[in-house]
C-alpha cells in the first residue's frame, strides 16, 4: 500500500514524451506525480534554473542531448517534493558541476525528512548519501546494515586475484588475472581478456584502481599508454598491464575495467576484482594507508635551524 507521492529517475528521459517541449514535459511529469497545475507553476522557475536548460525550454525533448535530458528529469523529480525519490545510477551522467548540484539536492531532500532510495555502483556516492545499505546479487539480498560494513562486503566479494565472467552475449571482458608472484615483489601485472561476437575495429582496454572505500587512485588505458604492438581488429584477445614498483601502501584495493572500440565504451566492469597489496619494503614506509592515503611517495626533507639573536 502506498501513501504519498513517489518519483523515480531510472534512466535518462524516463517519463518524458519526446515530441513535447521541455516546458510541456515539466507539467506532464508533475501531473503524473499528482501535482496540481498551480503547484507545478509555483516551482517552475526553480526547476528550470536547476536544470539550466532555459534557452531550450520550448524545444522538443527529442532534440536534447543525454546531459540536457537528465538535468531536466532530475530537476523535475527532485523539486516536485515526492515523499519517496528513487534514483538508479543517474548520477553517473552529466558534468562534475551538475553532479555536485544533484548530490546537494539529494542531501537537502534527506534533511527534509523524505526518503531516497539510491541504486548505484559508485561507492563514494553511496558512502556519502546512504544511512543504510542493502547488497543484492542477482535479485537476492546478501547483506544489509551499516553503510561502511556493507560497502566493505561488496568490494571484498568482487573477487580475489582472478575473475571469470560468463555474461558475454555482446563485446565483453571475459577474465581478469593478477600475477600473484609479481605482487609479492611490489609489481602489478594484470592480464585482461575479452571476446566479442563481431570484430572490434580497435580494441582498447582501461583499468582504474580504487581504495576499498571506492575512491579512485590512478589508472591507465591502451590509448594513454599504447603498447609497442597495438591490438588489431579482432573478436578476442588479451592485454597485460604492468606497473613495476607500484606506489601503494599495504592494504586492500579494487580495480575496474573498461572495454572500448576506440570510439565508444562497449563494457564497464565496476570493481570487478579485489586484491590485497603487501608493501615489499614495509620498514621503509611505516605508514598507515587509512590515515595518510594509499600512495607511497619518496620525498626529501630538509631541516634548518634559526639561531636566536642576543638582545
C-alpha positions in Angstrom: 0.0 0.0 0.0 1.3 3.4 -0.9 0.6 6.6 0.9 2.1 9.7 -0.7 3.9 10.6 -3.9 6.8 8.5 -5.4 9.1 9.9 -8.1 11.6 7.8 -9.9 14.6 8.7 -12.0 15.6 5.4 -13.5 17.0 6.3 -16.9 17.7 9.4 -19.0 14.4 10.8 -20.2 12.2 8.2 -18.5 8.7 9.5 -18.4 9.3 12.2 -21.0 7.4 12.5 -24.2 10.0 13.1 -27.0 7.6 15.2 -29.1 6.8 17.6 -26.2 8.9 20.5 -25.3 10.9 20.8 -22.0 8.2 23.1 -20.7 5.4 20.8 -21.5 7.2 17.8 -20.0 7.6 19.6 -16.7 3.9 19.9 -16.5 3.3 16.4 -17.7 5.7 14.8 -15.1 4.2 17.0 -12.4 0.7 15.8 -13.3 1.8 12.1 -13.3 3.2 12.7 -9.8 -0.1 14.0 -8.7 0.7 17.7 -8.6 -1.8 20.4 -9.5 -1.0 22.9 -12.2 -0.8 25.6 -9.6 1.8 23.6 -7.6 3.9 23.0 -10.6 3.7 26.7 -11.7 4.9 27.7 -8.2 8.1 25.6 -8.5 8.6 26.0 -12.3 11.3 28.7 -12.2 13.3 26.8 -9.6 13.2 23.6 -11.7 14.3 25.5 -14.9 17.1 27.2 -13.0 18.4 24.0 -11.6 18.3 22.1 -14.9 20.0 25.1 -16.7 18.1 24.4 -20.0 16.1 27.7 -20.1 17.4 28.5 -23.6 15.9 25.2 -24.9 12.8 25.1 -22.8 10.5 25.3 -25.8 12.5 22.8 -27.9 11.1 19.2 -28.2 12.9 16.9 -25.8 13.8 14.5 -28.6 16.4 17.1 -29.7 18.0 17.3 -26.2 21.4 15.7 -25.6 21.5 13.0 -22.9 23.0 15.5 -20.5 20.2 18.0 -21.0 17.6 15.3 -20.7 19.0 14.0 -17.4 19.3 17.5 -16.0 15.7 18.3 -16.7 14.5 14.9 -15.5 16.4 15.2 -12.2 15.2 18.8 -11.6 11.6 17.8 -12.1 11.8 14.7 -9.9 13.7 16.4 -7.1 11.7 19.7 -7.0 8.2 18.3 -7.0 8.7 17.1 -3.5 7.8 13.4 -3.6 7.7 11.5 -0.3 9.9 8.9 -1.8 12.5 9.5 -4.5 14.0 6.5 -6.4 17.3 7.1 -8.3 19.1 4.4 -10.3 22.7 5.3 -11.4 21.6 8.5 -13.0 24.3 10.5 -11.2 26.8 8.8 -13.4 25.6 11.1 -16.2 26.4 14.8 -16.5 29.3 17.0 -15.8 31.0 17.5 -12.5 29.1 20.7 -11.6 25.8 19.1 -12.3 26.7 16.0 -10.2 27.6 18.3 -7.3 24.3 20.1 -7.6 22.4 16.8 -7.6 24.3 15.5 -4.5 23.5 18.7 -2.7 19.8 18.5 -3.7 19.6 14.8 -2.5 21.1 15.8 0.8 18.5 18.5 1.2 15.7 16.0 0.4 17.0 13.7 3.1 17.4 16.5 5.6 13.7 17.5 5.0 12.7 14.0 6.2 11.8 12.4 2.9 13.1 9.0 1.7 15.7 8.5 -1.0 16.3 5.0 -2.5 19.6 5.1 -4.4 20.8 2.3 -6.6 24.4 2.7 -7.5 27.8 1.1 -8.0 29.6 4.4 -7.2 30.8 3.7 -3.6 31.8 7.2 -2.9 28.3 8.4 -3.5 26.7 5.6 -1.6 29.0 6.3 1.4 28.2 10.0 1.3 24.4 9.7 1.0 23.2 6.4 2.5 22.4 5.8 6.1 21.9 2.1 5.5 22.7 -0.2 2.6 21.3 -3.4 1.1 23.6 -5.5 -1.1 21.8 -7.5 -3.9 23.2 -10.3 -6.0 21.0 -11.5 -8.9 18.0 -10.1 -7.1 18.9 -11.9 -3.8 19.6 -10.0 -0.6 23.0 -11.0 0.6 23.8 -8.3 3.2 22.2 -5.3 4.8 23.2 -2.9 7.5 25.6 0.0 8.2 26.9 1.7 5.1 30.6 1.1 5.8 30.2 -2.6 6.6 28.1 -3.4 3.5 30.4 -1.4 1.2 33.4 -3.4 2.6 31.5 -6.7 2.0 30.6 -5.6 -1.6 34.1 -4.7 -2.5 35.7 -7.7 -0.8 33.3 -10.1 -2.6 34.2 -8.6 -6.0 36.9 -11.2 -6.4 40.4 -12.3 -5.3 43.4 -12.3 -7.7 41.3 -13.6 -10.6 37.8 -13.2 -12.0 35.9 -15.0 -14.8 32.7 -13.7 -16.4 30.1 -15.6 -18.3 27.8 -12.8 -19.5 29.3 -12.5 -22.9 26.3 -12.1 -25.3 28.0 -8.9 -26.6 31.5 -7.4 -26.5 32.8 -8.2 -23.0 35.7 -8.7 -20.7 35.9 -12.4 -20.0 38.6 -12.7 -17.4 41.0 -10.6 -15.2 44.0 -12.2 -13.7 46.6 -10.7 -11.3 50.0 -12.3 -11.2 50.3 -13.2 -7.5 54.1 -13.9 -7.8 54.8 -10.4 -9.2 52.6 -8.9 -6.5 55.0 -10.3 -3.8 57.7 -8.1 -5.3 55.6 -5.0 -5.3 54.7 -5.2 -9.0 51.2 -5.1 -10.5 50.9 -7.4 -13.5 47.3 -7.8 -14.7 46.0 -9.7 -17.7 42.7 -8.7 -19.2 41.0 -10.9 -21.8 38.0 -10.0 -24.0 35.7 -11.5 -26.6 33.1 -10.2 -29.0 30.5 -11.8 -31.4 31.8 -9.4 -34.1 35.2 -8.0 -34.7 36.1 -4.9 -32.6 37.8 -2.4 -35.0 40.2 -1.0 -32.5 40.1 -2.8 -29.1 41.2 -0.7 -26.2 41.4 -1.6 -22.5 41.4 0.7 -19.5 42.0 0.0 -15.8 41.3 2.2 -12.8 42.5 1.3 -9.3 40.5 2.2 -6.1 40.7 2.1 -2.4 38.4 -0.4 -0.7 36.1 2.6 0.0 35.7 3.3 -3.7 38.0 6.3 -4.1 39.9 6.3 -7.4 43.7 6.3 -7.0 45.2 6.1 -10.5 44.5 4.4 -13.9 45.7 3.8 -17.4 44.4 2.7 -20.8 45.9 1.5 -24.0 45.2 4.8 -25.6 47.1 6.9 -23.0 49.9 4.4 -22.7 49.9 2.4 -26.0 51.6 -1.0 -26.3 54.6 -1.3 -28.8 52.3 -3.5 -30.9 48.7 -2.3 -30.8 45.7 -4.6 -30.9 44.2 -5.0 -34.4 40.6 -5.7 -35.3 39.7 -8.9 -33.5 36.9 -11.0 -31.9 39.0 -11.9 -29.0 42.3 -11.0 -27.4 44.2 -10.1 -24.2 46.4 -7.3 -22.9 48.7 -7.2 -19.9 49.1 -4.2 -17.7 52.5 -3.9 -15.9 53.4 -1.4 -13.2 56.8 -2.1 -11.6 57.3 -0.8 -8.1 53.6 0.0 -7.6 53.4 3.2 -5.4 50.9 1.6 -2.9 51.0 1.1 0.9 49.9 -2.2 2.3 46.1 -2.6 2.1 43.1 -3.8 0.1 42.3 -2.4 -3.3 39.8 -2.9 -6.2 40.0 -2.3 -9.9 37.5 -1.6 -12.6 38.0 -2.4 -16.3 36.7 -0.8 -19.5 36.5 -2.3 -23.0 36.3 0.3 -25.8 36.4 0.2 -29.6 38.3 3.4 -30.0 35.1 5.5 -30.2 32.6 4.4 -27.6 32.6 2.3 -24.4 31.5 -1.3 -25.0 31.6 -2.5 -21.4 32.5 -1.3 -17.9 33.1 -3.9 -15.2 33.0 -1.8 -12.0 35.1 -3.1 -9.1 35.4 -6.4 -10.9 38.4 -7.6 -8.8 39.7 -7.0 -5.3 43.2 -7.8 -4.2 45.5 -7.3 -1.2 48.7 -5.4 -1.8 51.6 -6.1 0.6 54.4 -3.4 0.6 57.6 -5.4 0.0 59.5 -2.8 2.0 57.3 -2.1 4.9 60.1 -0.8 7.1 60.9 1.9 4.5 57.3 3.1 4.6 55.9 2.6 8.2 52.7 4.5 7.3 49.0 3.7 7.8 47.1 3.9 4.5 43.9 4.7 6.3 45.4 7.9 7.7 47.9 9.2 5.1 46.2 7.8 1.9 47.1 4.8 -0.2 50.0 6.1 -2.2 53.7 5.6 -1.3 56.0 8.6 -2.0 59.7 9.2 -1.6 60.1 12.9 -0.6 63.2 14.7 0.6 63.1 16.6 3.9 65.5 19.4 4.6 66.0 20.7 8.2 67.2 24.1 9.2 67.7 25.9 12.5 67.3 29.5 13.3 69.6 30.8 16.0 68.3 33.4 18.3 70.0 36.8 18.3 71.2 38.1 21.7 69.4 41.2 22.9 
